[in-house]
Amino acid sequence: MKKKWLIALIAAYIVIRVYIAALSSYGFYHGWNEGYYSLIAKNYFSGSLWEQIAYRGGEPFPSVPPMFSYAVYASFKVFGITDISARLVSILAEVIAILGVYILAKELYNEKIAGISAAIFIFIPWDFLWFGRAQTDPLMTALMILAMALYVRAYRNNKSMLPFGIALGLAVFTKQPALAILPVVLLWSYFQGIKRKQIIHSLIYFIAGMVPLLIWLSYYLIRGDTAFVSHFIYGELANRSEPFSDLVRVTIFTAAGISPLIIAAAAYQIYKERDMKNILIIWLLVYGAFVLVRTPPSHEYYSLPLMAPVAIMAGAGIAGISSRLNKRSAGILFIAAVVSTIPVTYALLSFSGGFGYSTTRDVGVFLKDYMDGNPDKDYLVLVQMKYSPQIAWYSGIGLEGREQLYSTVDDLSLRYVDGIINNYGTKKAVLLVSDMEGDAVQGSYDIIYESGYKSGSMNLSIYNLGKPYGLTVLRVR
C-alpha cells in the first residue's frame, strides 16, 4: 500500500481505538457477548481447546465456531488476560478489513478510489462502534471482506484461489453467515463470464479452508454429540428468531450508523452506475436480504459486513463528484464527509458506554474483594442473565466451588428470589437486578456500596437486606 497518509491514519486509529477500549468495562449494550467470549478464552488455559465453555462446569457453546475465542486466547497469551487484550482482536481485525476494502476497491476502480474508500471505512460510525468489541462479528466481517477482495483479484488476473479459500474458510470458522460470500462471488462470476477453471479452484480451495471447522465438528461427532452438531448447522439458521423479527431496528440503526453524507455519496454512485452486475450491488442485495430476514432482536451488528460495499461505493461517488470540481473543492468534500461521521460516532459510543461505562467492572471487583475478605462464607451470586458474563468476568465467580453464579430471569419477585435462596441452603446470597425490572425486590435498605457511570445515567448500588438470608442486592438504575 503506497498511500503513506492512509497508513498513518490506520496507526492513529489503532491508538485511539485502544484508548477508548480502555475507558469502559463490558457494559449493558452487548457487554454480554464481550464477557462471554472473554470467559471462554480465559477457560482455555485450564480446559480443553475443543470446547467453548464460559462457566466452569457449564456446557460447550454450540452457536458459533471457535475461531474468535481462539484469537482472544492467543491475545491473552501474548498480552495478558485483560479487557483490552480481548478487544484488541476486533481492533486489529479492522486493519484486515481496511486492507480488504483497499484491494477490492483498487480491483474494481483505481488506486485513488481505493484510498478514499479505505479512509471512509475507518470513519463509518457503525464500524467504529463494533470493531472495538470483543465479539465474533468484527473478525468474521474482516475475513469476509478480505475473501471477497482476494476472489476478485484472483478471478480477474487468473491467479491462485488458495488465499481466497483460506480467508473464507477462516471467516466461516469464525461465524456461519460468512457463507453468504459464496453466492455473491459465484453470481458475479456468472455475469463476468464464466471461467470454469477459476470457479472450480475457488470451490476446491474453499473446501480446503474449511478443514479446521470440519476437524472441530468431528470431535463432537466422534464422541456422539450429534445434537451439538445439529444445533450448530441448523439451529442457528432455523430457530434463532422469526423472520424479519428485527426489521425496523436493524434498518434504522444501520442507516443512522453509516451517516447521511456517506449514504448520499454511495447512493450517487449507485445511481450513476446503475449496474446490477457490480459485485458491490450483488453484495448489498444478497447479504442485505439475509440481514433483514435473519437478524434477531437487538442484534443489529449483523449488518456490519454491509459497510464495506457502502464505503467503496461512497469512495467512488466522492471521487466522481470531485473530478468535476477543483482540487480544493474535492478536498473539502472529502473532509465534510469525514466530519459528518463524528457526531454519529460520538452518539453511538455514548449510548453504548464506550466513553466510560465501568459499572460492571467496579461491581465485579468489589464482589471479588468482598468475598476474598470473607473467605469463611459460601456465596451465591444471583445475576440477571444480561449481566451474568460481565459480573463473572470481573469477579471470577463460576458455577462450581465456594462461589456460585445463578442467572435469573428479568421479571423478578421476592417469592422467586427467596425460592432460589432456599434451594441453596445457608449460602450468603448476592443479587444483581436492574432498577426498571427489580422494583419487587427493592426497598428501604442500607446502601453498603455504590458505583456509578461517569455521566450519572447508570448506577449500581449494593443494598444490605439483612435477615433471614443475609441477602445483598446490587441495583442498576
Secondary structure by P-SEA (a helix, b strand, c coil): cccaaaaaaaaaaaaaaaaaaacccccccaaaaaaaaaaaaaacccccccccccccccccccccccaaaaaaaaaaacccccccccaaaaaaaaaaaaaaaaaaaaaaccaaaaaaaaaaaaacaaaaacccccccaaaaaaaaaaaaaaaaaaaaacccaaaaaaaaaaaaaacccccaaaaaaaaaaaaaccaaaaaaaaaaaaaaaaaaaaaaaaaaaaacaaaaaaaacccccccccccccaaaaaaaaaaaaaccaaaaaaaaaaaaacccccaaaaaaaaaaaaaacccccccccccccaaaaaaaaaaaaaaaaaaaccaaaaaaaaaaaaaaaaaaaaaaaaaaccccccaaaaaaaaaaaaaaacccbbbbbbbcccaaaaaaaaccccccccbbbbbbcccccaaaaaaaaaaacccbbbbbbcccccccccccccccbbbbccccccbbbbbbccccccbbbbbcc
